[in-house]
Amino acid sequence: MHFDIPTRRYSAIRRFVLQLPWMILAFLAPEVLLFLAINERITAGILLEKVLVFDRSLAKPGRLAQMYNWINERVMSKGVSAQCQAPLIYKLTVTEQTRGDRIGKTSPPQFGIVHAFYAIMGGFAFHGSFNDHSPTADESLLETATNARHTVEVPRFDTLIYIMKHFPRIITSIPEEAILDRAESSSMSKAVLIVQVGWFCISGASRLFQGLPLSLLEVSTTSRVFCTLITYFVWLSKPFNVAAPTILEGKEAQEVYALLKCSEFEYNEALQVAKERATTDSSAPTGPQQSAKIVMAAKALRPLLSEPEGPPPQPGFKTPKKILFPGNFGNKSSSAEKAKSMAIYAALSPIVYGLIHSLAWSGQFPTALERSLWRASSFIVTCSGLVGVFLLWSSVWLDGVLKSKYGLDDIAVIFVCVIPVVHMLASGFLIVESFRQLYFLDPAAYQLPSWPN
């Protein structure tokens, strides 16, 4: 479970209590977790795409591109002719398996998918105390996160875009390695887990190809495993189990934070101060009527005087959450393409989970009634997302085109209340029936297929 980063530190017991409901939900309805993961990946991709539009040089090459660039640099540095480049590239690829970078080596500023995931999960935060007490260099992150005098504020999606457009240095100066070092799981451990659940899928497929029956418990587990594989693949670049956010420190970060906290009136005042200080001596003392926030915001605005752009509307920071949350449903910067993508994946996620249950469509059941209920439940789970999206789009169409008083509100109630309840009841029956059938298994269900052996 790749949870967002909390703004306060929890004990191990408290963290387990907060995670337990999501673990139960992932067991009962893994398609919900799959939808959250896919939607979060889309949000991270939108942020990454916008950042690369602002500055293409921040693009982080993929693994294959990094390998090609590295080999090409080695070849070019040796002055190899074009005729000898192919054999040498092959030799470098075969003989040199790893690339060792020197510890402490400064890498160019980059913003990749790991940065994007880390940003939207609350990984970058400011200290909400620039006026009274700013943290000193001697204070550790633990002391800062638990000190009552410090409030940690996490920027919203629109605020992140504003920061990456005008002040990318305060985020891109943090290398990807520093982010991954804060996580408690690596890509290798995720890959091992994917191999484990993939092996279960192969074992189930071998039973089908060899004509051996699958128990309902194996079918139900396969549906969860398949959703888990897709979820882990989507979350492969998301840092796992980070205890506390990275505090954006330094003079520039404090000035940007002061700018983001300005109201419209304070922003105009800070802009006027920045223009006055640009035409006069920048070290001139400020008047007593100017607060520390205005002065710091004015310093942040100095590089933006040619094309001033106001900060995103308040509040520019997220409300502190008391519960842990994996993934997200969306962001403030929504668009037609974003809404369409969310609708597509809201419909596809239940299909991925429910369609696998149809493998037991003609399986052995204790009674004919239970077989009919299994088929009906599989159909309901599979089509619930499609029905929900259809009703939601129909409500918008009725409310916008027909101006019907029975449009948006009534159908939205059906979408929010009735469909999830019916979906959960059908999914619950599939789980209960999976265990009940264990008492009525065919003897062939105990035979082992030859492929895993």
Residue pairs with C-beta under 8 A, 6 or more apart in sequence:
1 19
1 22
1 23
1 26
1 33
1 326
2 37
2 121
2 235
2 238
2 239
2 240
2 241
2 326
2 327
3 19
3 22
3 241
3 324
3 325
3 326
4 121
4 122
4 321
4 324
4 325
4 326
4 327
4 328
5 121
5 122
5 123
5 154
5 242
5 243
5 244
5 245
6 122
6 243
6 244
6 321
6 324
7 122
7 125
7 152
7 153
7 154
7 245
7 320
7 321
8 145
8 146
8 152
8 320
9 142
9 145
9 146
9 243
9 244
10 18
15 324
18 323
18 324
19 324
22 33
22 324
22 326
25 32
25 33
26 32
26 33
27 224
28 424
28 427
28 428
28 431
29 353
29 423
29 424
29 427
30 223
30 224
30 227
30 228
30 231
30 353
31 227
31 349
31 350
31 352
31 353
31 354
31 385
32 349
33 227
33 231
33 326
33 327
34 227
34 230
34 231
34 234
34 349
34 352
34 353
35 345
35 346
35 349
36 326
36 327
36 328
36 329
37 230
37 231
37 234
37 235
37 326
37 327
38 230
38 234
38 345
38 349
39 327
39 328
39 329
39 330
39 342
39 345
40 117
40 120
40 121
40 234
40 235
40 238
40 327
40 328
41 234
41 235
42 338
42 341
42 342
42 345
43 120
43 157
43 328
43 330
43 331
44 113
44 116
44 117
44 119
44 120
44 238
45 113
45 116
46 331
46 333
46 338
47 116
47 119
47 120
47 157
47 160
47 161
47 164
48 111
48 112
48 113
48 115
48 116
50 161
50 164
50 165
51 58
51 111
51 116
51 161
51 164
51 168
52 58
52 59
52 111
54 164
54 165
54 168
55 168
57 108
58 109
58 110
58 111
58 168
58 172
59 110
59 111
59 112
60 110
60 111
60 112
60 113
60 115
60 176
61 69
67 93
70 99
71 89
71 92
71 93
72 89
74 92
75 85
75 88
75 89
75 92
78 88
80 88
107 175
109 168
109 169
109 172
109 173
110 172
110 175
110 176
111 164
111 168
111 171
111 172
112 176
112 237
113 237
114 176
114 179
114 180
114 237
114 238
114 239
115 171
115 172
115 174
115 176
115 179
117 237
117 238
117 239
118 124
118 179
118 238
118 239
118 242
118 246
119 160
119 171
120 157
120 160
120 328
120 331
121 238
121 239
121 242
122 154
122 245
122 318
123 179
123 239
123 242
123 245
123 246
124 154
124 155
124 160
124 171
124 174
124 245
124 246
124 248
125 152
125 153
125 154
125 155
125 245
125 246
125 247
125 248
126 152
126 153
126 155
126 247
126 248
126 253
126 254
126 256
126 257
126 260
126 317
127 134
127 135
127 144
127 150
127 151
127 152
127 153
127 247
127 249
127 254
127 257
128 150
128 151
128 152
128 153
128 257
129 135
129 149
129 150
129 151
130 254
130 257
130 258
130 292
130 293
130 296
131 291
131 292
131 293
132 149
133 149
133 150
134 254
135 144
135 150
135 247
135 249
139 147
141 244
141 247
142 244
144 150
144 152
144 247
145 152
145 244
152 245
152 247
153 257
153 317
153 318
154 245
154 317
154 318
155 163
155 260
155 316
155 317
155 318
156 312
156 315
156 316
156 317
156 318
156 331
156 332
157 331
157 332
157 333
158 312
158 313
158 316
158 331
158 332
158 333
159 260
159 311
159 312
159 316
159 317
161 312
161 333
162 260
162 309
162 311
162 312
162 316
163 170
163 171
163 256
163 260
164 171
165 309
166 303
166 304
166 309
167 252
167 256
167 300
169 252
170 248
170 250
170 252
170 253
170 256
171 248
174 246
178 246
179 239
179 246
180 186
180 239
182 239
182 242
182 243
182 246
183 239
183 240
183 241
183 242
184 240
184 241
184 242
185 240
185 241
187 236
190 232
190 235
190 236
190 240
193 232
194 229
194 232
194 233
197 225
197 228
197 229
197 232
198 229
200 221
200 222
200 225
201 222
201 225
201 226
201 229
202 451
202 452
203 449
203 451
203 452
204 214
204 218
204 219
204 222
206 449
206 450
206 451
206 452
207 213
207 214
207 218
207 449
208 214
208 359
209 451
210 449
210 450
210 451
212 444
212 445
212 447
212 449
213 363
213 364
213 442
213 444
213 445
214 222
214 359
214 360
214 363
214 445
215 434
215 437
215 438
215 441
215 445
216 360
216 363
216 374
216 430
216 433
216 434
216 437
217 434
217 435
217 437
217 438
219 356
219 357
219 359
219 360
219 363
219 434
220 357
220 430
220 431
220 434
221 434
222 356
222 359
223 353
223 354
223 356
223 357
224 353
226 352
226 353
226 356
227 349
227 352
227 353
230 352
248 256
248 257
252 300
254 296
255 296
255 297
255 299
255 300
256 300
258 292
258 293
258 296
258 297
258 300
259 267
259 270
259 296
259 297
259 300
259 301
259 311
260 311
260 312
260 316
260 317
261 293
261 316
262 270
262 293
262 294
262 297
262 311
263 314
264 310
266 293
266 294
266 297
267 297
267 310
267 311
269 290
269 294
270 293
270 294
270 297
270 298
270 301
271 298
271 301
271 308
273 286
273 290
273 294
273 295
273 298
274 298
274 299
274 301
274 302
274 305
275 305
277 284
277 298
277 302
278 302
278 305
282 302
286 295
301 308
329 342
330 338
330 342
343 389
343 392
343 393
346 385
346 388
346 389
347 385
347 386
347 388
347 389
348 385
349 385
350 381
350 382
350 383
350 384
350 385
350 386
350 423
351 382
351 383
351 385
351 386
353 381
353 382
354 378
354 379
354 380
354 381
354 382
354 383
354 384
355 378
355 382
357 374
357 377
357 378
357 381
357 382
357 430
358 378
358 382
360 374
361 375
361 378
363 371
364 437
364 440
364 441
364 442
365 371
365 374
365 433
365 437
365 440
366 436
366 437
366 439
366 440
370 433
370 436
373 429
373 433
374 429
374 430
374 433
376 426
377 426
377 427
377 429
377 430
377 433
378 426
378 430
380 422
380 423
380 426
381 423
381 426
381 427
381 430
384 419
384 420
384 422
384 423
384 426
387 419
388 415
388 419
391 411
391 414
391 415
391 419
392 411
392 412
392 415
394 411
395 407
395 408
395 410
395 411
395 412
395 415
396 408
398 404
398 406
398 407
398 408
398 411
399 407
399 408
